[in-house]
Amino acid sequence: MTGGARGFGLAIARRLSEEGCRVVIWDVNYANSTAASLEPCLCRTSTSRTPLRELESAAATQP
């Protein structure tokens, strides 16, 4: 979920999680992402500070 740490993105992430979906929250604000991941309905999530260039590199290797 891009921008999932607040506002509409967080509301959508909450709803999807409540419906049983696994949710990955992506937000440029690490503090907001961490706070969102600690919410009871999103507690199955984890946070990471992976640099964007590493994520892009990993995505480029996928078929």
C-alpha positions in Angstrom: 0.0 0.0 0.0 1.8 3.1 -1.2 1.1 6.0 1.2 -0.5 3.6 3.6 0.7 5.2 6.8 -2.0 7.9 7.0 -5.1 9.2 5.5 -7.0 7.3 2.8 -4.1 4.8 2.4 -4.2 3.9 6.0 -8.0 3.6 6.0 -7.7 1.2 3.0 -4.9 -0.8 4.6 -7.0 -1.2 7.8 -10.0 -2.4 5.8 -8.0 -4.9 3.8 -6.3 -6.2 6.9 -9.6 -6.6 8.7 -10.8 -8.6 5.6 -7.9 -11.0 6.1 -5.5 -9.6 3.5 -1.8 -9.4 4.1 -0.9 -5.7 3.9 2.4 -4.1 3.1 2.6 -0.4 3.9 4.9 1.9 2.0 5.4 5.4 3.0 8.3 7.9 2.8 7.7 8.8 6.5 9.2 6.0 8.5 7.7 7.2 11.8 4.2 7.1 10.3 4.8 3.7 8.9 6.0 2.4 12.2 3.0 3.9 14.0 0.6 2.4 11.5 2.2 -1.1 11.8 1.6 -1.0 15.6 -2.2 -0.6 15.2 -4.1 -3.7 16.4 -5.6 -4.5 13.0 -2.2 -4.1 11.3 -0.1 -5.8 14.0 0.9 -8.6 11.6 3.0 -6.2 9.6 6.7 -5.3 10.1 8.7 -2.2 9.2 11.9 -1.9 7.3 14.2 0.9 6.2 15.2 -0.6 2.9 16.6 2.1 0.6 14.5 2.6 -2.6 17.5 1.8 -4.9 17.8 -1.7 -3.3 14.0 -2.3 -3.8 14.3 -1.2 -7.4 17.3 -3.4 -8.0 15.5 -6.4 -6.5 12.4 -5.7 -8.6 14.5 -5.5 -11.8 15.8 -9.1 -11.2 12.3 -10.5 -11.0 10.9 -12.2 -14.2 
